[in-house]
Amino acid sequence: MSMIQLKNGRIIYYGNPAGYVEDNIATVDFMFKSEELENWIQQRKLIPKWKEGVFERLSGKDGFSFSDEELISLKKCRIWQLKTDVSPERKFIGYEELKETFGEPDKDNYRTAYDGEIESNDLEEIYTKFNLNHPHGFTGYSLSISDVIELYDDNGSEFYYVDRFGFKEIDFESQDHGLDINMSM
């Protein structure tokens, strides 16, 4: 019996949930990278994608977690930070204060500081990652109040304003500034 198995779309490597297969891509935790596992993936004509954190995600908090929903729901992440030319009064303020003084957060005032994959959809984990262990490609400062976290996939985006305590889900689509101009003519 082989010590590498494919069960329900999951790669089991010596009894450990090492990765999963989706659309001919084998996403496998980097800590399991070995010649044996690489050969196993190649024999099945799969495309290997080595990532950190896959084992933890598959293992779950209470042991193995082989839920399809958990794997499918992992989204990509964008970090939005205010542009340098934005008025300082808009920076580092809570959501309610921003809304009362300036209205909803305006996407035109932000720039994308990161766009890519991370190993979690958990906002607290994302906040910690972008404060302690910046991922490759991140061009901003440590995540702070007034920043926006976007989680997205093929089904759309969810936006979260980094508030004084926690996160506030917001509507962050581009504002249509041309509508007011046309209505006043």
C-alpha positions as CSV (number, residue, x, y, z in Angstrom):
1,M,0.0,0.0,0.0
2,S,1.3,3.4,-1.0
3,M,2.0,5.9,1.8
4,I,0.5,8.6,-0.5
5,Q,-3.2,8.5,-1.2
6,L,-5.9,10.6,-2.8
7,K,-9.1,10.5,-0.8
8,N,-12.1,12.7,-1.6
9,G,-9.8,15.1,-3.4
10,R,-7.3,15.3,-0.5
11,I,-3.7,14.2,-0.7
12,I,-2.9,12.1,2.4
13,Y,0.9,11.8,2.9
14,Y,1.9,9.2,5.5
15,G,-1.4,9.8,7.3
16,N,-1.2,13.6,7.1
17,P,-3.5,15.9,5.1
18,A,-0.8,17.4,2.9
19,G,-2.8,19.0,0.1
20,Y,-5.8,18.8,-2.2
21,V,-6.5,18.4,-5.9
22,E,-8.7,20.8,-7.8
23,D,-8.9,21.4,-11.6
24,N,-5.7,19.3,-12.2
25,I,-3.8,21.4,-9.7
26,A,-2.3,19.7,-6.6
27,T,-2.0,22.3,-3.9
28,V,0.4,20.9,-1.4
29,D,1.9,22.3,1.8
30,F,5.5,23.2,1.2
31,M,6.7,21.3,4.3
32,F,5.8,18.0,2.6
33,K,7.9,18.8,-0.6
34,S,9.9,15.7,-1.4
35,E,11.0,13.7,-4.4
36,E,8.6,11.0,-3.6
37,L,5.6,13.4,-3.5
38,E,6.8,15.3,-6.5
39,N,6.9,12.0,-8.5
40,W,3.5,11.0,-7.2
41,I,2.0,14.3,-8.5
42,Q,3.9,14.0,-11.8
43,Q,2.6,10.4,-12.4
44,R,-1.0,11.7,-12.1
45,K,-0.2,14.5,-14.6
46,L,-1.1,17.1,-12.0
47,I,0.3,20.6,-11.8
48,P,2.0,21.1,-8.4
49,K,1.4,24.3,-6.4
50,W,3.5,24.4,-3.2
51,K,2.1,26.7,-0.5
52,E,2.6,27.2,3.2
53,G,-0.3,26.8,5.6
54,V,-2.2,24.1,3.6
55,F,-1.6,21.4,6.3
56,E,-3.0,23.7,9.1
57,R,-6.0,24.6,7.0
58,L,-6.8,21.0,6.2
59,S,-6.1,19.8,9.8
60,G,-8.5,22.3,11.4
61,K,-8.6,23.1,15.0
62,D,-10.1,19.8,16.1
63,G,-8.3,17.4,13.8
64,F,-8.7,16.6,10.2
65,S,-11.1,18.8,8.3
66,F,-12.0,17.6,4.9
67,S,-14.9,19.9,4.2
68,D,-15.2,20.9,0.6
69,E,-16.7,24.2,1.7
70,E,-13.6,25.1,3.6
71,L,-11.3,24.6,0.6
72,I,-13.6,26.2,-2.0
73,S,-14.2,29.2,0.2
74,L,-10.5,30.3,0.5
75,K,-10.4,33.6,-1.2
76,K,-7.7,35.9,-2.5
77,C,-6.9,39.1,-0.7
78,R,-6.4,42.7,-1.5
79,I,-5.2,45.3,1.0
80,W,-6.3,48.8,0.3
81,Q,-4.5,51.7,2.0
82,L,-5.1,55.5,1.8
83,K,-3.1,57.3,-0.8
84,T,-0.4,59.6,0.4
85,D,-2.1,62.7,-0.9
86,V,-5.4,62.1,1.0
87,S,-6.2,64.6,3.7
88,P,-4.6,63.6,7.0
89,E,-8.0,64.0,8.7
90,R,-9.3,60.9,6.9
91,K,-6.4,58.7,8.1
92,F,-6.4,56.5,11.1
93,I,-10.0,57.2,12.2
94,G,-12.7,54.8,13.1
95,Y,-15.5,53.9,10.7
96,E,-18.3,55.8,12.5
97,E,-16.2,59.0,12.7
98,L,-15.3,58.7,9.0
99,K,-18.9,58.1,8.1
100,E,-20.1,61.1,10.1
101,T,-17.4,63.5,8.9
102,F,-16.7,62.4,5.3
103,G,-19.3,59.7,4.4
104,E,-18.5,56.1,3.4
105,P,-15.0,55.2,2.5
106,D,-14.3,56.2,-1.1
107,K,-12.3,53.7,-3.2
108,D,-10.8,56.6,-5.2
109,N,-8.9,57.6,-2.1
110,Y,-7.2,54.2,-1.7
111,R,-4.4,52.4,-3.5
112,T,-3.8,48.6,-3.6
113,A,-0.9,47.7,-1.4
114,Y,-1.3,44.0,-1.9
115,D,-3.1,41.6,-4.2
116,G,-2.6,37.9,-3.9
117,E,-3.2,34.6,-2.1
118,I,-2.8,34.1,1.6
119,E,-3.6,31.1,3.6
120,S,-6.7,32.4,5.5
121,N,-10.0,34.1,5.2
122,D,-9.9,35.0,9.0
123,L,-9.7,38.8,9.3
124,E,-7.7,38.6,12.6
125,E,-5.2,36.3,11.0
126,I,-4.9,38.6,8.0
127,Y,-4.4,41.6,10.3
128,T,-1.6,39.7,12.2
129,K,0.1,38.6,9.0
130,F,0.2,42.1,7.6
131,N,1.6,43.5,10.8
132,L,4.2,40.8,11.8
133,N,5.1,38.9,8.7
134,H,4.5,40.9,5.5
135,P,4.0,38.6,2.5
136,H,6.0,39.0,-0.6
137,G,4.6,41.7,-2.8
138,F,3.2,43.8,0.0
139,T,4.1,47.5,-0.7
140,G,2.4,49.2,2.2
141,Y,2.8,49.9,5.9
142,S,1.6,47.6,8.6
143,L,-2.1,47.2,8.6
144,S,-3.8,50.0,10.5
145,I,-7.2,51.6,11.3
146,S,-8.7,53.0,8.1
147,D,-7.2,50.4,5.8
148,V,-9.6,48.1,3.9
149,I,-9.3,44.3,3.5
150,E,-10.9,42.8,0.4
151,L,-11.6,39.1,0.2
152,Y,-12.6,38.0,-3.3
153,D,-13.1,35.1,-5.6
154,D,-15.1,34.4,-8.8
155,N,-18.3,35.1,-7.0
156,G,-17.4,38.7,-6.0
157,S,-15.8,40.7,-3.3
158,E,-16.3,41.4,0.4
159,F,-14.8,44.6,1.9
160,Y,-13.9,45.1,5.5
161,Y,-12.8,48.5,7.1
162,V,-10.2,48.1,9.8
163,D,-11.9,49.8,12.6
164,R,-10.8,50.9,16.1
165,F,-11.9,47.4,17.4
166,G,-12.4,44.7,14.8
167,F,-13.7,45.1,11.3
168,K,-16.7,46.7,9.7
169,E,-18.1,45.2,6.5
170,I,-18.6,48.0,4.0
171,D,-19.8,48.7,0.4
172,F,-16.5,49.8,-1.3
173,E,-17.4,49.9,-4.9
174,S,-16.2,52.9,-6.9
175,Q,-18.4,55.9,-6.5
176,D,-20.2,57.3,-9.6
177,H,-19.2,61.0,-9.3
178,G,-20.6,61.8,-12.8
179,L,-24.2,61.3,-11.7
180,D,-24.3,64.5,-9.5
181,I,-22.8,66.5,-12.4
182,N,-25.4,65.3,-14.9
183,M,-28.3,65.9,-12.5
184,S,-27.4,69.5,-11.9
185,M,-27.2,70.5,-15.5
